[in-house]
């Protein structure tokens, strides 16, 4: 909803495409699509053909989820040090991969392409922890497939701010998008959209 309104105000027709995280990065960096919705501040360090829109879109948590009662509350990447947990994350999240590789043994670390796959492996006991963007997981946990599962939030690994990115051929568009997003924040419109999504999926932000 946010981007539909942003581009409507800019008078630009927009088409949304859904890709796995890693492929989305490649498609955007190669210029096959025109940008990405929400990525961390240093995202362009890894994908230099992308230009950051200098207006914060959201603050999100990268969090660990588990289906095991025996795993205690976790807080921060360092809480995984010295553990023997089998940990998985979604391919394409470079910062997550880097942070996990510092605290999880290589043989216990794996990646997957799709969120649903990560949750299924938690349910089956093939992994102990799945680390991903918190709201995305909480939303999935409200669906019939996972609503009655034992999957729960184990802890926040790191909060981070997200920004829109556009391909460098659209450099001139970045400041225009920033101004529109800023105006929408002032109007309270972005917060209204967030609340509507949370209500639809039964998500409670803490």
Secondary structure as the mmCIF struct_conf table of DSSP 4:
data_model
#
loop_
_struct_conf.conf_type_id
_struct_conf.id
_struct_conf.beg_label_comp_id
_struct_conf.beg_label_asym_id
_struct_conf.beg_label_seq_id
_struct_conf.end_label_comp_id
_struct_conf.end_label_asym_id
_struct_conf.end_label_seq_id
HELX_RH_AL_P HELX_RH_AL_P1 UNK A 2 UNK A 10
TURN_TY1_P TURN_TY1_P1 UNK A 11 UNK A 11
HELX_RH_AL_P HELX_RH_AL_P2 UNK A 21 UNK A 30
TURN_TY1_P TURN_TY1_P2 UNK A 31 UNK A 31
BEND BEND1 UNK A 32 UNK A 34
STRN STRN1 UNK A 35 UNK A 39
TURN_TY1_P TURN_TY1_P3 UNK A 41 UNK A 42
HELX_RH_AL_P HELX_RH_AL_P3 UNK A 43 UNK A 46
TURN_TY1_P TURN_TY1_P4 UNK A 48 UNK A 49
STRN STRN2 UNK A 50 UNK A 66
BEND BEND2 UNK A 67 UNK A 67
TURN_TY1_P TURN_TY1_P5 UNK A 69 UNK A 70
BEND BEND3 UNK A 71 UNK A 71
HELX_LH_PP_P HELX_LH_PP_P1 UNK A 72 UNK A 73
BEND BEND4 UNK A 76 UNK A 76
HELX_RH_3T_P HELX_RH_3T_P1 UNK A 77 UNK A 80
TURN_TY1_P TURN_TY1_P6 UNK A 81 UNK A 82
STRN STRN3 UNK A 87 UNK A 90
TURN_TY1_P TURN_TY1_P7 UNK A 91 UNK A 92
HELX_RH_AL_P HELX_RH_AL_P4 UNK A 94 UNK A 103
BEND BEND5 UNK A 104 UNK A 104
HELX_RH_3T_P HELX_RH_3T_P2 UNK A 106 UNK A 108
STRN STRN4 UNK A 109 UNK A 112
BEND BEND6 UNK A 113 UNK A 113
HELX_RH_AL_P HELX_RH_AL_P5 UNK A 115 UNK A 124
TURN_TY1_P TURN_TY1_P8 UNK A 125 UNK A 125
BEND BEND7 UNK A 126 UNK A 126
BEND BEND8 UNK A 128 UNK A 128
STRN STRN5 UNK A 129 UNK A 133
HELX_RH_AL_P HELX_RH_AL_P6 UNK A 134 UNK A 140
TURN_TY1_P TURN_TY1_P9 UNK A 141 UNK A 142
BEND BEND9 UNK A 143 UNK A 143
TURN_TY1_P TURN_TY1_P10 UNK A 144 UNK A 148
BEND BEND10 UNK A 149 UNK A 149
STRN STRN6 UNK A 152 UNK A 167
HELX_RH_3T_P HELX_RH_3T_P3 UNK A 168 UNK A 170
HELX_RH_AL_P HELX_RH_AL_P7 UNK A 171 UNK A 187
TURN_TY1_P TURN_TY1_P11 UNK A 188 UNK A 188
HELX_RH_AL_P HELX_RH_AL_P8 UNK A 189 UNK A 201
TURN_TY1_P TURN_TY1_P12 UNK A 202 UNK A 202
#
